């Protein structure tokens, strides 16, 4: 794993998110999107956060920055943030599937990729339904007025773009100062073999649940590099492995990747510097912990009982 490249990708992406979010605020485009998406509140999203799912499709970082500003200003509570972020996962999953996942995996492993995509989408559908129910109950008596957004004039000018760009860079620099030490700590743990020891420790337990040596190899490989592991799925298909075993193996492999890498390499950078520690912990539990439990559970059931 090229950690230098990974670090540069993360920092560059986060800097872009900060700049984009700042420009959206300065030009009042965030307010305009919020007004246009107000009807999304019927899905159980706080009216001030209905723009988050839309912005999430453009830049999750920008969506988090927008939401965190509202939280800091006291206009929303943490639970409002959690509901909006969870609701954003469904459209984000759809975009991810048709733009990145299916174009790569369908040519490689065929219909199995479609089955697995639907398996992952099912989780987001269930979460969206739960969020809608909880949100509708929470906001059923909410009296909300949108006077400040009743007549929005977008302010696209060289001045606002410049101000947004400069503010975004300053916020990005502040993030980098906080994130860099944490990143190097994680890299040290990986270089020291902590992650590898953890995956080896799980191998005997995976065997108990019915995973064979090739499937365990996929899981441990996926924990480090899913693209490399995908090649092993092709071998499983050629060896006539049951589709349920392949799907279960892919699910547990994804869980391992989330457990060992994605939470700190992809999720934590969104949250660090934006939210209080208590909020960060809950977001990590919802966005990483729940999917890990879901994937492990589904994977073991498919392999063990089908």
PyMOL commands that set and color helices and strands:
alter all, ss='L'
color gray80, all
select helices_A, chain A and resi 3-26+29-36+38-43+47-49+52-58+60-72+78-109+111-139+147-149+158-191+194-208+213-222+226-238+243-271+277-305
alter helices_A, ss='H'
color red, helices_A
deselect
rebuild
show_as cartoon
